[in-house]
Amino acid sequence: MKTRSQTKTEKQPKQKSLNDMPVDAQCPCGGGQSCLVDRRWLGDWCPEDDLFNKLNIPLRKSCIQPYTLEQEMALTQQSITYRWNQ
């Protein structure tokens, strides 16, 4: 039986922080809880990214970039924007 000192400890990967983000990678919106760039950097889930990747549609570069017609149609058909259109 191995004792605690004999077990090999695994290093935990360092959590990403918004403070680590390079200035040129920051979003023009200034960032925040709903910012796509911030969420992607931190590894957070972005619902529109899942949908666009599933449909092979290019992702928006930032949250202030307008949706393309193809993106808007995909979002409308999938009802992701339903709560904003009420």
Secondary structure, DSSP 8 states (H G I E B T S, - for coil): ---GGGS----------GGGS-GGGS-TT---TT-HHHHHHHT---HHHHHHHHTT----SSTTS---HHHHHHHHHHTTTGGG--
